[in-house]
């Protein structure tokens, strides 16, 4: 084995701790030995179906043990894996399949029934997961070592600002991501990572990699259910969980007077800025919620607020992990402490680039290894990162920068506001002013919300237009699509001009 290789992580883990619990799903439990044998058998079936080493195989499945076996099987078979989001439309799925050049598609039967156009229009071979399970395996030569520079997975960006791009993630990216998280969080012998986030997202997939690298179990959920998740955490059956802010809010709302077990040592909150009032509530309840910052291009976390700093730095995403660097860029100049600018990151967990996107690679990945995230943030005097907003979403009003997430955090702390999204609208005097879309429980007027913002926001940051809406537009990753709201406003303005 050369210095540019590591052992096949599941194969190695099965030989080190074969009897240790690897996976629990409902009442089903699998040891690392059982998971390896299942994955090995599945790889043989893939081989029998014509899948060969180096092929790009798309996976369209919901969270379940078979999906875990398929993902490890593809690595044993030496394939590259395209992870598809089951929440995408048929058009979006076909775009990713065609853009990536995937040759095979392993899919849940229900996904194929729901997306008949995939069967008609996909140019490769479709392998229904239930039929794959019934096939007879063929002998094949399993991959025993992974090359660190070899592409392991491809995941498409969420497309909040345009067409999605395929992110090329190597075995080395995933390996170093798991090592960076380990150095930060540490490891207990009884750790179990609860996975209720989708495995087709980097947050979910990275949990599987950490499991086999660390030798810890995964408590897997088919989908997020706050009551069921709370039951596991109150019962002390998991020690770490990854969530996004909306999941955290639903969990604490459903918790009531109960408390989580002392066994819970880390609740990692990523996927966007966390409202400060939500973190303050967690502190009051003793919930170990720590904000993280990462993305598909960084194979999950790039920095995380360590447990010992958790409640002293409300709103911070922490310092960069041991393997990472962060700097703040202001038009080519490195910003000083507390100065806002674009967040640039560097490290061995940063993806090698986008698939077939030369222009995006030139603008996003610098020759000296820095990745331009497109996010706005700042570092405090001690080097802790604070993420402010997306660069493209910044509202410039009278020369002042306004960050929508800051306003949204205030609005979402109102007892009647379930969620909010803020975008800029043209203004003759100021150039742009904020416009707030909000989903309310009950009735609350824009005037009431403007009054609520008084004293909490500078006057120029308070929205000048208020629009109550039944549901905010979101992408398949559950992220707010502010561009859709801007499109709505543009169409509304055009209709008024025509009238």
LINWO-V169975 format. One record per residue. N is the residue number from 1. RES is the residue in three letters. PSI is psi in radians with two decimals (* if undefined). Layout:
[[N:RES:PSI] [N:RES:PSI]]
This chain:
[[1:UNK:2.17] [2:UNK:2.97] [3:UNK:-0.29] [4:UNK:0.28] [5:UNK:2.73] [6:UNK:2.77] [7:UNK:2.65] [8:UNK:2.01] [9:UNK:-0.67] [10:UNK:-0.72] [11:UNK:-0.79] [12:UNK:-0.76] [13:UNK:-0.69] [14:UNK:-0.52] [15:UNK:-0.50] [16:UNK:-0.86] [17:UNK:1.19] [18:UNK:-0.58] [19:UNK:-0.03] [20:UNK:2.54] [21:UNK:2.20] [22:UNK:-0.61] [23:UNK:2.33] [24:UNK:2.33] [25:UNK:1.96] [26:UNK:-2.09] [27:UNK:0.03] [28:UNK:2.40] [29:UNK:2.44] [30:UNK:2.35] [31:UNK:2.96] [32:UNK:-0.59] [33:UNK:-0.79] [34:UNK:-0.69] [35:UNK:-0.72] [36:UNK:-0.80] [37:UNK:-0.68] [38:UNK:-0.81] [39:UNK:-0.70] [40:UNK:-0.77] [41:UNK:-0.71] [42:UNK:-0.64] [43:UNK:-0.65] [44:UNK:-0.64] [45:UNK:-0.68] [46:UNK:-0.71] [47:UNK:-0.72] [48:UNK:-0.50] [49:UNK:-0.03] [50:UNK:0.02] [51:UNK:2.27] [52:UNK:2.89] [53:UNK:2.34] [54:UNK:-0.20] [55:UNK:2.61] [56:UNK:2.05] [57:UNK:2.13] [58:UNK:2.53] [59:UNK:2.13] [60:UNK:1.50] [61:UNK:2.67] [62:UNK:2.85] [63:UNK:2.14] [64:UNK:2.83] [65:UNK:-0.64] [66:UNK:-0.66] [67:UNK:-0.72] [68:UNK:-0.77] [69:UNK:-0.71] [70:UNK:-0.77] [71:UNK:-0.76] [72:UNK:-0.58] [73:UNK:-0.71] [74:UNK:-0.60] [75:UNK:-0.69] [76:UNK:-0.58] [77:UNK:-0.08] [78:UNK:0.47] [79:UNK:2.77] [80:UNK:2.49] [81:UNK:2.23] [82:UNK:2.00] [83:UNK:2.10] [84:UNK:2.43] [85:UNK:2.11] [86:UNK:-0.18] [87:UNK:-0.10] [88:UNK:2.75] [89:UNK:2.90] [90:UNK:-0.71] [91:UNK:-0.77] [92:UNK:-0.70] [93:UNK:-0.78] [94:UNK:-0.62] [95:UNK:-0.82] [96:UNK:-0.67] [97:UNK:-0.77] [98:UNK:-0.73] [99:UNK:-0.66] [100:UNK:-0.44] [101:UNK:0.47] [102:UNK:2.43] [103:UNK:-0.38] [104:UNK:2.69] [105:UNK:2.03] [106:UNK:2.14] [107:UNK:2.58] [108:UNK:2.53] [109:UNK:-0.74] [110:UNK:-0.52] [111:UNK:-0.69] [112:UNK:-0.64] [113:UNK:-0.72] [114:UNK:-0.53] [115:UNK:1.27] [116:UNK:-0.50] [117:UNK:-0.44] [118:UNK:-0.74] [119:UNK:-0.69] [120:UNK:-0.64] [121:UNK:-0.25] [122:UNK:2.24] [123:UNK:-0.22] [124:UNK:-2.82] [125:UNK:2.29] [126:UNK:2.29] [127:UNK:1.67] [128:UNK:2.33] [129:UNK:-0.64] [130:UNK:-0.63] [131:UNK:-0.65] [132:UNK:-0.70] [133:UNK:-0.56] [134:UNK:-0.14] [135:UNK:2.78] [136:UNK:2.30] [137:UNK:2.69] [138:UNK:2.69] [139:UNK:2.49] [140:UNK:2.91] [141:UNK:1.88] [142:UNK:2.62] [143:UNK:2.08] [144:UNK:-0.41] [145:UNK:2.50] [146:UNK:2.34] [147:UNK:2.27] [148:UNK:-0.49] [149:UNK:-0.08] [150:UNK:2.45] [151:UNK:2.22] [152:UNK:-0.87] [153:UNK:2.75] [154:UNK:2.23] [155:UNK:2.37] [156:UNK:2.45] [157:UNK:2.81] [158:UNK:-0.29] [159:UNK:0.59] [160:UNK:-0.36] [161:UNK:0.15] [162:UNK:-2.72] [163:UNK:2.43] [164:UNK:2.69] [165:UNK:2.42] [166:UNK:2.07] [167:UNK:2.21] [168:UNK:1.92] [169:UNK:2.17] [170:UNK:2.94] [171:UNK:-0.65] [172:UNK:-0.69] [173:UNK:-0.84] [174:UNK:-0.69] [175:UNK:-0.89] [176:UNK:-0.51] [177:UNK:-0.77] [178:UNK:-0.66] [179:UNK:-0.74] [180:UNK:-0.73] [181:UNK:-0.68] [182:UNK:-0.78] [183:UNK:-0.60] [184:UNK:-0.84] [185:UNK:-0.36] [186:UNK:-3.08] [187:UNK:2.26] [188:UNK:2.60] [189:UNK:-0.42] [190:UNK:0.31] [191:UNK:2.42] [192:UNK:2.22] [193:UNK:2.05] [194:UNK:2.17] [195:UNK:1.71] [196:UNK:0.03] [197:UNK:2.70] [198:UNK:2.44] [199:UNK:-0.29] [200:UNK:-0.13] [201:UNK:2.76] [202:UNK:-0.58] [203:UNK:-0.68] [204:UNK:-0.78] [205:UNK:-0.68] [206:UNK:-0.48] [207:UNK:-0.69] [208:UNK:-0.70] [209:UNK:-0.77] [210:UNK:-0.64] [211:UNK:-0.86] [212:UNK:-0.50] [213:UNK:-0.78] [214:UNK:-0.46] [215:UNK:0.63] [216:UNK:2.80] [217:UNK:2.75] [218:UNK:2.20] [219:UNK:1.79] [220:UNK:2.36] [221:UNK:2.52] [222:UNK:-0.71] [223:UNK:2.90] [224:UNK:2.28] [225:UNK:1.88] [226:UNK:-0.63] [227:UNK:-0.78] [228:UNK:-0.70] [229:UNK:-0.79] [230:UNK:-0.68] [231:UNK:-0.72] [232:UNK:-0.75] [233:UNK:-0.63] [234:UNK:-0.62] [235:UNK:-0.06] [236:UNK:0.48] [237:UNK:-0.01] [238:UNK:2.62] [239:UNK:-0.36] [240:UNK:2.51] [241:UNK:2.53] [242:UNK:2.28] [243:UNK:2.91] [244:UNK:2.86] [245:UNK:-0.71] [246:UNK:-0.62] [247:UNK:-0.78] [248:UNK:-0.76] [249:UNK:-0.77] [250:UNK:-0.64] [251:UNK:-0.82] [252:UNK:-0.54] [253:UNK:-0.63] [254:UNK:-0.21] [255:UNK:-0.60] [256:UNK:-2.34] [257:UNK:0.00] [258:UNK:2.93] [259:UNK:2.59] [260:UNK:2.66] [261:UNK:2.63] [262:UNK:-0.23] [263:UNK:-0.46] [264:UNK:2.00] [265:UNK:-0.21] [266:UNK:2.16] [267:UNK:1.77] [268:UNK:2.12] [269:UNK:1.96] [270:UNK:-2.93] [271:UNK:0.29] [272:UNK:2.89] [273:UNK:2.43] [274:UNK:2.20] [275:UNK:2.25] [276:UNK:-0.63] [277:UNK:-0.50] [278:UNK:-0.71] [279:UNK:-0.63] [280:UNK:-0.68] [281:UNK:-0.73] [282:UNK:-0.69] [283:UNK:-0.73] [284:UNK:-0.47] [285:UNK:-0.03] [286:UNK:0.44] [287:UNK:2.14] [288:UNK:1.19] [289:UNK:2.16] [290:UNK:2.16] [291:UNK:2.44] [292:UNK:2.86] [293:UNK:2.22] [294:UNK:-3.11] [295:UNK:3.05] [296:UNK:-0.69] [297:UNK:-0.30] [298:UNK:0.24] [299:UNK:0.90] [300:UNK:-2.35] [301:UNK:2.45] [302:UNK:-0.50] [303:UNK:2.70] [304:UNK:2.44] [305:UNK:2.02] [306:UNK:2.69] [307:UNK:-0.65] [308:UNK:-0.25] [309:UNK:-0.05] [310:UNK:-0.93] [311:UNK:0.01] [312:UNK:-0.21] [313:UNK:0.93] [314:UNK:2.22] [315:UNK:-0.22] [316:UNK:2.60] [317:UNK:0.08] [318:UNK:-2.93] [319:UNK:2.76] [320:UNK:2.55] [321:UNK:2.88] [322:UNK:-0.56] [323:UNK:0.02] [324:UNK:2.80] [325:UNK:2.62] [326:UNK:2.45] [327:UNK:2.77] [328:UNK:2.20] [329:UNK:2.30] [330:UNK:1.57] [331:UNK:0.83] [332:UNK:-0.13] [333:UNK:2.39] [334:UNK:2.12] [335:UNK:2.70] [336:UNK:3.13] [337:UNK:2.37] [338:UNK:-0.03] [339:UNK:2.27] [340:UNK:2.54] [341:UNK:-3.01] [342:UNK:2.40] [343:UNK:2.15] [344:UNK:2.42] [345:UNK:2.74] [346:UNK:2.50] [347:UNK:2.92] [348:UNK:-0.20] [349:UNK:0.00] [350:UNK:2.27] [351:UNK:2.76] [352:UNK:-0.21] [353:UNK:-3.00] [354:UNK:2.57] [355:UNK:2.11] [356:UNK:0.64] [357:UNK:1.32] [358:UNK:-0.77] [359:UNK:-0.77] [360:UNK:-0.64] [361:UNK:-0.66] [362:UNK:-0.67] [363:UNK:-0.44] [364:UNK:-0.55] [365:UNK:1.96] [366:UNK:2.82] [367:UNK:-0.38] [368:UNK:0.30] [369:UNK:0.05] [370:UNK:2.39] [371:UNK:2.21] [372:UNK:1.92] [373:UNK:-0.44] [374:UNK:0.04] [375:UNK:2.65] [376:UNK:2.39] [377:UNK:-3.01] [378:UNK:2.81] [379:UNK:2.39] [380:UNK:-3.06] [381:UNK:-0.26] [382:UNK:0.09] [383:UNK:0.26] [384:UNK:2.36] [385:UNK:2.39] [386:UNK:2.07] [387:UNK:2.21] [388:UNK:-0.90] [389:UNK:3.11] [390:UNK:2.41] [391:UNK:-0.72] [392:UNK:-0.25] [393:UNK:-0.07] [394:UNK:2.34] [395:UNK:2.21] [396:UNK:1.92] [397:UNK:1.95] [398:UNK:0.60] [399:UNK:-0.08] [400:UNK:2.39] [401:UNK:2.24] [402:UNK:2.26] [403:UNK:1.99] [404:UNK:-0.67] [405:UNK:-0.59] [406:UNK:-0.76] [407:UNK:-0.74] [408:UNK:-0.66] [409:UNK:-0.72] [410:UNK:-0.82] [411:UNK:-0.70] [412:UNK:-0.14] [413:UNK:-0.17] [414:UNK:2.36] [415:UNK:-0.39] [416:UNK:-0.09] [417:UNK:2.05] [418:UNK:-0.79] [419:UNK:2.80] [420:UNK:2.72] [421:UNK:2.40] [422:UNK:2.35] [423:UNK:2.86] [424:UNK:2.48] [425:UNK:2.56] [426:UNK:2.50] [427:UNK:2.28] [428:UNK:-0.65] [429:UNK:-0.80] [430:UNK:-0.11] [431:UNK:-1.03] [432:UNK:2.63] [433:UNK:2.74] [434:UNK:2.49] [435:UNK:2.27] [436:UNK:2.24] [437:UNK:2.37] [438:UNK:2.58] [439:UNK:2.12] [440:UNK:2.60] [441:UNK:1.82] [442:UNK:-2.74] [443:UNK:2.23] [444:UNK:2.29] [445:UNK:2.86] [446:UNK:-0.64] [447:UNK:-0.71] [448:UNK:-0.74] [449:UNK:-0.64] [450:UNK:-0.73] [451:UNK:-0.66] [452:UNK:-0.58] [453:UNK:-0.37] [454:UNK:2.29] [455:UNK:-0.29] [456:UNK:-0.42] [457:UNK:2.59] [458:UNK:2.61] [459:UNK:-0.67] [460:UNK:-0.28] [461:UNK:-0.30] [462:UNK:2.21] [463:UNK:2.47] [464:UNK:-0.14] [465:UNK:2.45] [466:UNK:2.29] [467:UNK:1.97] [468:UNK:2.41] [469:UNK:2.59] [470:UNK:-0.58] [471:UNK:2.35] [472:UNK:2.45] [473:UNK:2.32] [474:UNK:2.75] [475:UNK:-3.07] [476:UNK:-0.31] [477:UNK:0.16] [478:UNK:0.43] [479:UNK:2.51] [480:UNK:2.35] [481:UNK:1.49] [482:UNK:-0.51] [483:UNK:-0.55] [484:UNK:-0.64] [485:UNK:-0.66] [486:UNK:-0.68] [487:UNK:-0.69] [488:UNK:-0.78] [489:UNK:-0.66] [490:UNK:-0.73] [491:UNK:-0.70] [492:UNK:-0.72] [493:UNK:-0.67] [494:UNK:-0.72] [495:UNK:-0.68] [496:UNK:-0.67] [497:UNK:-0.65] [498:UNK:-0.56] [499:UNK:*]]
